[in-house]
Amino acid sequence: MRVLEFEIRSGGTVRIDLGKCESCESKACVKICNTPGMGEILELKDGVPSLKPTLDEVKRGACTEDLACELECELHGNKAIVITLPLPQLDEYLRDLTETPTYLRGR
């Protein structure tokens, strides 16, 4: 399996299954990424998405982490992108929900 995976500034990762990209007709992720104001970090190389900046540049913030590539790929592409973001506050919130009785929440 051919995969493009890179770390982003938040500590999350973007994983693109390039095998699925080969048969994708829309290339929706590359189109949305290159819309003015978006990250503009993806380009087509040999028919699949590739990074324009270096991995270090992406990790330092070249990727705007707008999640648009994942959404466009899900809606108009081959569902080849998975973005994983660290959400420590969500884990804490969910833990509090299970530990705090409903009648005490929000006080």
MODELLER restraints for C-alpha pairs under 7 A, 6 or more apart:
rsr = mdl.restraints
at = mdl.atoms
rsr.add(forms.Gaussian(group=physical.xy_distance, feature=features.Distance(at['CA:1:A'], at['CA:19:A']), mean=6.41, stdev=0.5))
rsr.add(forms.Gaussian(group=physical.xy_distance, feature=features.Distance(at['CA:2:A'], at['CA:17:A']), mean=6.30, stdev=0.5))
rsr.add(forms.Gaussian(group=physical.xy_distance, feature=features.Distance(at['CA:2:A'], at['CA:18:A']), mean=5.32, stdev=0.5))
rsr.add(forms.Gaussian(group=physical.xy_distance, feature=features.Distance(at['CA:2:A'], at['CA:19:A']), mean=5.77, stdev=0.5))
rsr.add(forms.Gaussian(group=physical.xy_distance, feature=features.Distance(at['CA:3:A'], at['CA:15:A']), mean=6.87, stdev=0.5))
rsr.add(forms.Gaussian(group=physical.xy_distance, feature=features.Distance(at['CA:3:A'], at['CA:16:A']), mean=5.63, stdev=0.5))
rsr.add(forms.Gaussian(group=physical.xy_distance, feature=features.Distance(at['CA:3:A'], at['CA:17:A']), mean=4.74, stdev=0.5))
rsr.add(forms.Gaussian(group=physical.xy_distance, feature=features.Distance(at['CA:3:A'], at['CA:18:A']), mean=5.29, stdev=0.5))
rsr.add(forms.Gaussian(group=physical.xy_distance, feature=features.Distance(at['CA:4:A'], at['CA:15:A']), mean=5.83, stdev=0.5))
rsr.add(forms.Gaussian(group=physical.xy_distance, feature=features.Distance(at['CA:4:A'], at['CA:16:A']), mean=5.07, stdev=0.5))
rsr.add(forms.Gaussian(group=physical.xy_distance, feature=features.Distance(at['CA:4:A'], at['CA:17:A']), mean=6.62, stdev=0.5))
rsr.add(forms.Gaussian(group=physical.xy_distance, feature=features.Distance(at['CA:4:A'], at['CA:18:A']), mean=6.70, stdev=0.5))
rsr.add(forms.Gaussian(group=physical.xy_distance, feature=features.Distance(at['CA:5:A'], at['CA:13:A']), mean=6.87, stdev=0.5))
rsr.add(forms.Gaussian(group=physical.xy_distance, feature=features.Distance(at['CA:5:A'], at['CA:14:A']), mean=5.56, stdev=0.5))
rsr.add(forms.Gaussian(group=physical.xy_distance, feature=features.Distance(at['CA:5:A'], at['CA:15:A']), mean=4.32, stdev=0.5))
rsr.add(forms.Gaussian(group=physical.xy_distance, feature=features.Distance(at['CA:5:A'], at['CA:16:A']), mean=6.20, stdev=0.5))
rsr.add(forms.Gaussian(group=physical.xy_distance, feature=features.Distance(at['CA:6:A'], at['CA:13:A']), mean=5.59, stdev=0.5))
rsr.add(forms.Gaussian(group=physical.xy_distance, feature=features.Distance(at['CA:6:A'], at['CA:14:A']), mean=5.49, stdev=0.5))
rsr.add(forms.Gaussian(group=physical.xy_distance, feature=features.Distance(at['CA:6:A'], at['CA:15:A']), mean=6.72, stdev=0.5))
rsr.add(forms.Gaussian(group=physical.xy_distance, feature=features.Distance(at['CA:6:A'], at['CA:55:A']), mean=6.72, stdev=0.5))
rsr.add(forms.Gaussian(group=physical.xy_distance, feature=features.Distance(at['CA:7:A'], at['CA:13:A']), mean=4.42, stdev=0.5))
rsr.add(forms.Gaussian(group=physical.xy_distance, feature=features.Distance(at['CA:7:A'], at['CA:14:A']), mean=6.46, stdev=0.5))
rsr.add(forms.Gaussian(group=physical.xy_distance, feature=features.Distance(at['CA:7:A'], at['CA:59:A']), mean=5.55, stdev=0.5))
rsr.add(forms.Gaussian(group=physical.xy_distance, feature=features.Distance(at['CA:8:A'], at['CA:58:A']), mean=6.02, stdev=0.5))
rsr.add(forms.Gaussian(group=physical.xy_distance, feature=features.Distance(at['CA:8:A'], at['CA:59:A']), mean=4.37, stdev=0.5))
rsr.add(forms.Gaussian(group=physical.xy_distance, feature=features.Distance(at['CA:8:A'], at['CA:61:A']), mean=6.77, stdev=0.5))
rsr.add(forms.Gaussian(group=physical.xy_distance, feature=features.Distance(at['CA:8:A'], at['CA:63:A']), mean=6.61, stdev=0.5))
rsr.add(forms.Gaussian(group=physical.xy_distance, feature=features.Distance(at['CA:9:A'], at['CA:59:A']), mean=4.80, stdev=0.5))
rsr.add(forms.Gaussian(group=physical.xy_distance, feature=features.Distance(at['CA:9:A'], at['CA:60:A']), mean=5.48, stdev=0.5))
rsr.add(forms.Gaussian(group=physical.xy_distance, feature=features.Distance(at['CA:9:A'], at['CA:61:A']), mean=5.25, stdev=0.5))
rsr.add(forms.Gaussian(group=physical.xy_distance, feature=features.Distance(at['CA:11:A'], at['CA:85:A']), mean=6.98, stdev=0.5))
rsr.add(forms.Gaussian(group=physical.xy_distance, feature=features.Distance(at['CA:11:A'], at['CA:86:A']), mean=6.67, stdev=0.5))
rsr.add(forms.Gaussian(group=physical.xy_distance, feature=features.Distance(at['CA:12:A'], at['CA:84:A']), mean=5.26, stdev=0.5))
rsr.add(forms.Gaussian(group=physical.xy_distance, feature=features.Distance(at['CA:12:A'], at['CA:85:A']), mean=4.26, stdev=0.5))
rsr.add(forms.Gaussian(group=physical.xy_distance, feature=features.Distance(at['CA:12:A'], at['CA:86:A']), mean=5.82, stdev=0.5))
rsr.add(forms.Gaussian(group=physical.xy_distance, feature=features.Distance(at['CA:13:A'], at['CA:83:A']), mean=5.75, stdev=0.5))
rsr.add(forms.Gaussian(group=physical.xy_distance, feature=features.Distance(at['CA:13:A'], at['CA:84:A']), mean=5.24, stdev=0.5))
rsr.add(forms.Gaussian(group=physical.xy_distance, feature=features.Distance(at['CA:13:A'], at['CA:85:A']), mean=6.67, stdev=0.5))
rsr.add(forms.Gaussian(group=physical.xy_distance, feature=features.Distance(at['CA:14:A'], at['CA:82:A']), mean=5.97, stdev=0.5))
rsr.add(forms.Gaussian(group=physical.xy_distance, feature=features.Distance(at['CA:14:A'], at['CA:83:A']), mean=4.50, stdev=0.5))
rsr.add(forms.Gaussian(group=physical.xy_distance, feature=features.Distance(at['CA:14:A'], at['CA:84:A']), mean=6.49, stdev=0.5))
rsr.add(forms.Gaussian(group=physical.xy_distance, feature=features.Distance(at['CA:15:A'], at['CA:81:A']), mean=5.66, stdev=0.5))
rsr.add(forms.Gaussian(group=physical.xy_distance, feature=features.Distance(at['CA:15:A'], at['CA:82:A']), mean=5.28, stdev=0.5))
rsr.add(forms.Gaussian(group=physical.xy_distance, feature=features.Distance(at['CA:15:A'], at['CA:83:A']), mean=6.31, stdev=0.5))
rsr.add(forms.Gaussian(group=physical.xy_distance, feature=features.Distance(at['CA:16:A'], at['CA:80:A']), mean=5.48, stdev=0.5))
rsr.add(forms.Gaussian(group=physical.xy_distance, feature=features.Distance(at['CA:16:A'], at['CA:81:A']), mean=4.54, stdev=0.5))
rsr.add(forms.Gaussian(group=physical.xy_distance, feature=features.Distance(at['CA:16:A'], at['CA:82:A']), mean=6.63, stdev=0.5))
rsr.add(forms.Gaussian(group=physical.xy_distance, feature=features.Distance(at['CA:17:A'], at['CA:80:A']), mean=4.99, stdev=0.5))
rsr.add(forms.Gaussian(group=physical.xy_distance, feature=features.Distance(at['CA:17:A'], at['CA:81:A']), mean=6.52, stdev=0.5))
rsr.add(forms.Gaussian(group=physical.xy_distance, feature=features.Distance(at['CA:18:A'], at['CA:48:A']), mean=6.31, stdev=0.5))
rsr.add(forms.Gaussian(group=physical.xy_distance, feature=features.Distance(at['CA:20:A'], at['CA:78:A']), mean=6.05, stdev=0.5))
rsr.add(forms.Gaussian(group=physical.xy_distance, feature=features.Distance(at['CA:20:A'], at['CA:80:A']), mean=5.80, stdev=0.5))
rsr.add(forms.Gaussian(group=physical.xy_distance, feature=features.Distance(at['CA:21:A'], at['CA:48:A']), mean=5.66, stdev=0.5))
rsr.add(forms.Gaussian(group=physical.xy_distance, feature=features.Distance(at['CA:21:A'], at['CA:78:A']), mean=6.75, stdev=0.5))
rsr.add(forms.Gaussian(group=physical.xy_distance, feature=features.Distance(at['CA:21:A'], at['CA:80:A']), mean=6.69, stdev=0.5))
rsr.add(forms.Gaussian(group=physical.xy_distance, feature=features.Distance(at['CA:22:A'], at['CA:47:A']), mean=6.31, stdev=0.5))
rsr.add(forms.Gaussian(group=physical.xy_distance, feature=features.Distance(at['CA:22:A'], at['CA:48:A']), mean=5.95, stdev=0.5))
rsr.add(forms.Gaussian(group=physical.xy_distance, feature=features.Distance(at['CA:24:A'], at['CA:77:A']), mean=5.97, stdev=0.5))
rsr.add(forms.Gaussian(group=physical.xy_distance, feature=features.Distance(at['CA:24:A'], at['CA:78:A']), mean=5.83, stdev=0.5))
rsr.add(forms.Gaussian(group=physical.xy_distance, feature=features.Distance(at['CA:26:A'], at['CA:76:A']), mean=6.69, stdev=0.5))
rsr.add(forms.Gaussian(group=physical.xy_distance, feature=features.Distance(at['CA:26:A'], at['CA:77:A']), mean=5.91, stdev=0.5))
rsr.add(forms.Gaussian(group=physical.xy_distance, feature=features.Distance(at['CA:27:A'], at['CA:77:A']), mean=6.49, stdev=0.5))
rsr.add(forms.Gaussian(group=physical.xy_distance, feature=features.Distance(at['CA:28:A'], at['CA:72:A']), mean=5.68, stdev=0.5))
rsr.add(forms.Gaussian(group=physical.xy_distance, feature=features.Distance(at['CA:28:A'], at['CA:73:A']), mean=5.76, stdev=0.5))
rsr.add(forms.Gaussian(group=physical.xy_distance, feature=features.Distance(at['CA:28:A'], at['CA:76:A']), mean=6.21, stdev=0.5))
rsr.add(forms.Gaussian(group=physical.xy_distance, feature=features.Distance(at['CA:28:A'], at['CA:77:A']), mean=5.88, stdev=0.5))
rsr.add(forms.Gaussian(group=physical.xy_distance, feature=features.Distance(at['CA:29:A'], at['CA:69:A']), mean=4.33, stdev=0.5))
rsr.add(forms.Gaussian(group=physical.xy_distance, feature=features.Distance(at['CA:29:A'], at['CA:70:A']), mean=6.97, stdev=0.5))
rsr.add(forms.Gaussian(group=physical.xy_distance, feature=features.Distance(at['CA:29:A'], at['CA:72:A']), mean=5.83, stdev=0.5))
rsr.add(forms.Gaussian(group=physical.xy_distance, feature=features.Distance(at['CA:29:A'], at['CA:73:A']), mean=5.56, stdev=0.5))
rsr.add(forms.Gaussian(group=physical.xy_distance, feature=features.Distance(at['CA:30:A'], at['CA:42:A']), mean=5.48, stdev=0.5))
rsr.add(forms.Gaussian(group=physical.xy_distance, feature=features.Distance(at['CA:30:A'], at['CA:43:A']), mean=5.93, stdev=0.5))
rsr.add(forms.Gaussian(group=physical.xy_distance, feature=features.Distance(at['CA:30:A'], at['CA:49:A']), mean=6.57, stdev=0.5))
rsr.add(forms.Gaussian(group=physical.xy_distance, feature=features.Distance(at['CA:32:A'], at['CA:68:A']), mean=6.70, stdev=0.5))
rsr.add(forms.Gaussian(group=physical.xy_distance, feature=features.Distance(at['CA:32:A'], at['CA:69:A']), mean=6.32, stdev=0.5))
rsr.add(forms.Gaussian(group=physical.xy_distance, feature=features.Distance(at['CA:33:A'], at['CA:39:A']), mean=5.67, stdev=0.5))
rsr.add(forms.Gaussian(group=physical.xy_distance, feature=features.Distance(at['CA:33:A'], at['CA:40:A']), mean=4.93, stdev=0.5))
rsr.add(forms.Gaussian(group=physical.xy_distance, feature=features.Distance(at['CA:33:A'], at['CA:41:A']), mean=6.68, stdev=0.5))
rsr.add(forms.Gaussian(group=physical.xy_distance, feature=features.Distance(at['CA:33:A'], at['CA:42:A']), mean=6.28, stdev=0.5))
rsr.add(forms.Gaussian(group=physical.xy_distance, feature=features.Distance(at['CA:33:A'], at['CA:69:A']), mean=6.22, stdev=0.5))
rsr.add(forms.Gaussian(group=physical.xy_distance, feature=features.Distance(at['CA:34:A'], at['CA:40:A']), mean=4.38, stdev=0.5))
rsr.add(forms.Gaussian(group=physical.xy_distance, feature=features.Distance(at['CA:38:A'], at['CA:64:A']), mean=6.87, stdev=0.5))
rsr.add(forms.Gaussian(group=physical.xy_distance, feature=features.Distance(at['CA:39:A'], at['CA:62:A']), mean=6.55, stdev=0.5))
rsr.add(forms.Gaussian(group=physical.xy_distance, feature=features.Distance(at['CA:39:A'], at['CA:63:A']), mean=5.11, stdev=0.5))
rsr.add(forms.Gaussian(group=physical.xy_distance, feature=features.Distance(at['CA:39:A'], at['CA:64:A']), mean=5.06, stdev=0.5))
rsr.add(forms.Gaussian(group=physical.xy_distance, feature=features.Distance(at['CA:41:A'], at['CA:51:A']), mean=5.67, stdev=0.5))
rsr.add(forms.Gaussian(group=physical.xy_distance, feature=features.Distance(at['CA:41:A'], at['CA:52:A']), mean=5.22, stdev=0.5))
rsr.add(forms.Gaussian(group=physical.xy_distance, feature=features.Distance(at['CA:41:A'], at['CA:53:A']), mean=6.30, stdev=0.5))
rsr.add(forms.Gaussian(group=physical.xy_distance, feature=features.Distance(at['CA:41:A'], at['CA:62:A']), mean=6.96, stdev=0.5))
rsr.add(forms.Gaussian(group=physical.xy_distance, feature=features.Distance(at['CA:41:A'], at['CA:63:A']), mean=6.41, stdev=0.5))
rsr.add(forms.Gaussian(group=physical.xy_distance, feature=features.Distance(at['CA:42:A'], at['CA:49:A']), mean=5.98, stdev=0.5))
rsr.add(forms.Gaussian(group=physical.xy_distance, feature=features.Distance(at['CA:42:A'], at['CA:50:A']), mean=5.54, stdev=0.5))
rsr.add(forms.Gaussian(group=physical.xy_distance, feature=features.Distance(at['CA:42:A'], at['CA:51:A']), mean=4.87, stdev=0.5))
rsr.add(forms.Gaussian(group=physical.xy_distance, feature=features.Distance(at['CA:42:A'], at['CA:52:A']), mean=5.78, stdev=0.5))
rsr.add(forms.Gaussian(group=physical.xy_distance, feature=features.Distance(at['CA:43:A'], at['CA:49:A']), mean=5.52, stdev=0.5))
rsr.add(forms.Gaussian(group=physical.xy_distance, feature=features.Distance(at['CA:43:A'], at['CA:50:A']), mean=5.31, stdev=0.5))
rsr.add(forms.Gaussian(group=physical.xy_distance, feature=features.Distance(at['CA:43:A'], at['CA:51:A']), mean=6.23, stdev=0.5))
rsr.add(forms.Gaussian(group=physical.xy_distance, feature=features.Distance(at['CA:43:A'], at['CA:52:A']), mean=6.24, stdev=0.5))
rsr.add(forms.Gaussian(group=physical.xy_distance, feature=features.Distance(at['CA:44:A'], at['CA:50:A']), mean=5.87, stdev=0.5))
rsr.add(forms.Gaussian(group=physical.xy_distance, feature=features.Distance(at['CA:70:A'], at['CA:81:A']), mean=5.24, stdev=0.5))
rsr.add(forms.Gaussian(group=physical.xy_distance, feature=features.Distance(at['CA:70:A'], at['CA:82:A']), mean=6.35, stdev=0.5))
rsr.add(forms.Gaussian(group=physical.xy_distance, feature=features.Distance(at['CA:70:A'], at['CA:83:A']), mean=6.85, stdev=0.5))
rsr.add(forms.Gaussian(group=physical.xy_distance, feature=features.Distance(at['CA:73:A'], at['CA:79:A']), mean=5.27, stdev=0.5))
rsr.add(forms.Gaussian(group=physical.xy_distance, feature=features.Distance(at['CA:73:A'], at['CA:80:A']), mean=6.63, stdev=0.5))
rsr.add(forms.Gaussian(group=physical.xy_distance, feature=features.Distance(at['CA:73:A'], at['CA:81:A']), mean=6.64, stdev=0.5))
